[in-house]
């Protein structure tokens, strides 16, 4: 049977401070987490806050598998504006430092802008800008003992297109980034299994697991949308996937209701994984 630990992203509670949610997450049976970098949740610029979060995780016996790097509309390492590129790069380098201080082994990055309004003629130079920045981030991550991991983005975004994401990964081969398969993004692309196959070939080391109904990135718990989890789990087992599954679900209702939904999703996936032994 595949051994894929299932953790939870603290992003479900990004509007509240991380100190308020770690205890309930641990009590719900999750010891593995991805830490959200939303400033309302954990300000990565505040070294004291990061140190306190690391201490709290350790005290609770929790493992921060990954830190999700910041992303925003004005965050763009592909930009033609040098100041924007520099500021965005510094945010990623700072996130790498924060990941190391937290004890997280992986830094998950949205490699492209949160925008689809980019002319086709800008494709090559923008990918070049991304490669230059990410090579620097990968080098710093290696120094810190953290692995840089690139996530497939929503398909309507510039680097959400499979061909562009593939070009980026090919250009970064020497940097050896890991790949995070976001199941919701891949399903919305209309080619879930193809994206999974290409991700495995490029260095798949983790999943962001969420469900949707094929129209919006709903971040539903796995099993509550239209994603064919059984066939995806079988495919990942056949591809010899070795990594972690991080539930990246949206908060719905109270903290307790959200954690109950996360536990249902964990049990659902565990049952499918148990049946996927090859």
TAUR-V350297 format. One record per backbone hydrogen bond with DSSP energy under -1.0 kcal/mol. CO is the residue of the C=O (numbers start at 1). NH is the residue of the N-H. Records with the same first field share a line. If there is no record, write none. Layout:
# TAUR-V350297
CO->NH  NH
This chain:
# TAUR-V350297
5->245
7->247
8->34
9->12
10->13
11->14
13->16
17->20
18->21  22
21->25
22->26
23->27
24->28
25->30
26->29
31->63
32->8
33->65  66
34->10
35->68
38->41  42
41->18
43->46
46->50
47->51
48->52
49->53
50->54
51->55
52->56
53->57
54->58
55->59
56->60
57->62
58->61
63->33  65
66->35
67->108
72->75
81->85
82->86
83->87
84->88
85->89
86->90
87->91
88->92
89->93
90->94
91->95
92->96
93->97
94->98
95->99
96->100
97->101
98->102
99->103  104
105->147
106->67
107->149
108->69
109->151
113->115
115->158
116->118
119->122
120->123
122->126
123->127
124->128
125->129
126->130
127->131
128->132
129->133
130->134
131->135
132->136
133->137
134->138
135->139
136->140
137->141
138->142
139->143
140->144
141->146
147->107
148->178
149->109
150->180
154->157
157->160
161->165
162->166
163->167
164->168
165->169
166->170
167->171
168->172
170->173
172->175
173->176
178->150
179->205  206
180->152
181->208
182->186
183->187
184->188
185->189
186->191
187->190
191->195
192->196
193->197
194->198
195->199
196->200
197->201
198->202
203->179
205->244
206->181
207->246
208->183
209->248
211->220
212->226
216->218
219->250
220->211
221->224
227->229
228->232
229->233
230->234
231->235
232->236
233->237
234->238
235->239
236->241
237->240
244->207
245->7
246->209
247->9
254->258
255->259
256->260
257->261
258->262
259->263
260->264
261->265
262->266
263->267
264->268
265->269
266->270
267->271
268->272
269->273
270->274
271->275
273->276
